[in-house]
Amino acid sequence: MEAVIENGNALQYIRDQTHEICMAAVFQDGEALRYVRNQTRPIYMEAVKQRGSALRYVIDQDEQICMTAVREDAMALEFVRKQTEGVCLEAVKQDGNVILFVLDQTEPVCMAAVKENGYALQFVHEQTSQICMAAITQCGNALQYAREQTEDICLQAVKQDGMTLQYVRKQTEPICLQAVKQNGKALQYVRKQTESLCMEAVKQNSSALQYVTNQTEEICRTAMREGGTSTYSVSWTKNSGTYSSRV
C-alpha cells in the first residue's frame, strides 16, 4: 500500500491487488489504471478524476465516466469510444481546439468551440456565418480561417484587431477605415491607399507614416502633431515636394 501511495505506477509490481490498493494507486496517478487487473466502476471514476487521459484504459465507458474525464482534461475526448453531444459540448467548453476529435460536428458544438477559442474555426467542417462571427468576436485573427468572408465578418475582425486586415481577401473602404482606426499600422496592409485612410492611420499612430505611399504635407504635419518630433522625425523637402521620414 505504501508503495502505491508514493507512486501509483508501482501497482504493476504488486501480485495481490486488492480494491483498496488499486484505488490508492489511481488516486495517486490515474494512469496507473493500465495495471489494474480487475477494473470496477469506482476505480474507473477515481482514475479519470485524477487524470482524464486514463479514459483510454477504461474498458466499460459510459457517459458519466467520459464526462468526468473531459472535465479533467478536454483532450481525453480523443479516447471516448461512443461520443454524445453532451460529452463533446463539455470538452469543447474546456478547450475549443478539441473539436478536432469531434466525429459529429453539430452547430451547438461548433459554436461552443469557437466561443471558447476562435482559432478552433480552422477545424470546423461546415462553417456558417454565425459560427464565423462568433469565432472572430472571440479572436479577430480567426478571420484567416473563415472560408467565406462577408463584409460584416471582416468588419468585426478589424474592430477587434486592425492588423487582421492582412487576412481580408476583398478590401473595401469601410473595412480599411475601421482597421486603421483600430491600429494605424494596419495601413501597411491597405492595398489601395487614399488620403483619408492615411490621415486616419497617422492620427491613430503617428509611426504609421512610414507606410504612407504618398506623403503629403498635410499627412506629415498630422503625424508630427500626433506623435511629436521626438517620437517620429519628419522633414519636408521643398525641391521634391515630399516629406522624408525616419523613426
N, C-alpha and C positions, 0 to 999 in steps of 0.2 A: 504493500500500500504506500509506504513512504517513497518508494522509487517513482511511482506514477504521479504522486503529488508533486514531486520535484520536476519530473519530466514525463509528460503523458505518453510519449512515444516509447517509453520503457515497457509499455504493455506488450510489445512484440516478443519480449523475452519471458513473459510470465506464462507458465503452463496451465496453472489452475486459475482461470479467470472467473471471478465472481461478479455479480451485478454491481456491487459496491466499488470494486476495483476498477471496473470498466467506466463507471460513472465518474470516478475520481480522475481517471485518465483523460476522458474527453472534456471534463471541466477545466483541466489544465491546458489541454490543446485539442481542439475539436478534430483536427486532422488525425488524431490517434484512433478515430473511428475505423480506419482501414484495418486495424489489428484486432478489432472486436470480433470474436468468433460467433457469439450468439447475440445478434443485434435485436434490441427491443425498442419500442417507440420512445420510452423515456430517454434511452441512451441517444437515439437519433436527435431528439429535441435538444438535449443538452449539448450535443456536438455542434449542431448548426447555430445554436445561440452563441456559442463561443467563437465559432468560425464558420461563416456562411459557405465557404468553399468546400466544407466537409460534406455538403449535399451530394457531391459526386460519389460518395461511398454509401449513401443511403439506398438500401435495396428496395424497401417499400415506401415510395414517396407518396405523400398526399398534399393537398393544397395548403394545409396549415403548416406543415413542415417546410414546404417550399417558400411560403410567405415569410416564415421566421428567418429562413436562410437569406433571402434577398433583402430583408430589412437590415440584417447584419452586414451584408456585402452584396451590393447590386449585381456585381459580376457573377454571382452564383446562378444567375438566370441561365447562363450557358449550360448548367448541369440539370436544369429542370426538364424532365422527360415528357411530361404532359402539361404544356403551358395553358394557363387560363388567362383571360383578360385581367382578372383581379391581380394575379401574381405579376403579370407584365406591367400593369399600372404601378404597382408598388415599387418594382425595380426601377423603372424609368423616372419615377419621382425622386429616387435616391441619386440616380446618375443617368441623365438623358442619353448618354452615348451607348448604353447597353441596349438601345433599340436595335442595334446591330445583331443581337441574338434573338430578337422577337420574330417568330415564324409568321404570325398573322398580325400584320400591322394595321390595326383598326384606327379610325380617326381619333378617338379619345386617347389611345396610347401614344400616337404620334404627337398630338397636341401637348400632352403631359411631358413628353420627352423634350420637345423644343422649348417649352416654357422653363424647364429646369436648366437646359443648356442649348442655346441657339445653334451651336455647331452640330448638334445632333441632326440637323436638317440634311446633312450630307448622306445620312443613312436611311432617310425616308424614301420609300419606293414610289409612292403616289403623293406628290406634293399638290396641295391645294393653296389658293391664295390666302386662306385663313391660317393655314399651318405656316406658310412662309412669313406672313405678317407677325405671327406670334414669335417665330424664331428671331426675326430681325428686331422686334421690340425688346427681346431679351439680350440680343447681341447684334449690333449693326453689321459687324464683319461677316455674319452668316449669309449676307447677300451673295457672297461668292458661290454659295451652294444652291441658290434659287435657280431652278431651270427656266422658269418663266418670270421675267421681271416686268411688273406693271409699274406705272409712274408712282402710284401710291406706295408700293413696296419700296421703291428706290428712295422716295422722299422720306419715308420712315427711317430708312437705313442712314441716310446722310444727316438726319436730325440727331440721331444717336451719336454718329461719328462721321464728320465731314470727309475724313480720309477714305471712307468706303466708296467714295466717288470712283476710285480706281477700278471697282468691280462693276460699275454701271455700264451696260452694253450700249444703251441708247440714251445719250445725254440730251437733256432739254435745259432751257434757260432756268426754269424754276428749280430743277434738281441741282444744277450747278450753283445757283444763287444760295440755296439752302445750305449746300456743302461748305461754301466759303464763309458763310455767316457763322457756321458752327466752328470751322477751323480754316483760317485764312490760307494755311499752307496747302489746303486741298486744291488750290489754284494750279498746282503743278500737274494735276490730272485732268484739268479742263482742256478739251480738245479744240474748242473754238472760243477764244477769249474775246470778251467785249470790254469796253472801258468801264461800264457799270459793274461788271463782275470783278474786275481788277481793283476798283475803288473799294468795293465791299471787302475784298480779301485783305487789302493793306490796312483797312480800318480795324479789322478783327485782329490782325497780326502784322505789324509793320515789316517783319522779315519776309513776308510773302512777296515783297517787291522783287526778290531775286528770281521769281518765277514769271514775272510780267514780261511778256514778249515785246510789247510796245510801251515803253516807259515814257509817258507824257509828263509834262511839268506838273500838272495838277495831281497826278497819281503819286509822283515822287514827293511833292510837298505834303500830301496827305500822310504818306508813310513816315516822313520826318516828324510831322506834328504828332502822330500817334505814338511813335516809338522813341523819338528823340535821337539826336546825332550820336549820343553815347551808346545807344543800342544798335543803331544801323546807320552807317555813314553813307551819305548820298551827296554827290556833287554834280552840278549842272554844267554841261559842256556846250557853250554857246555856238561854236563852229558847227558841231554835228547836230545840234538841236536835240540832244538826248541827255539823259542822266546816266552817269556811271555809278555803280553801287558796289559796296563791299561790306561784308559782315564784320 
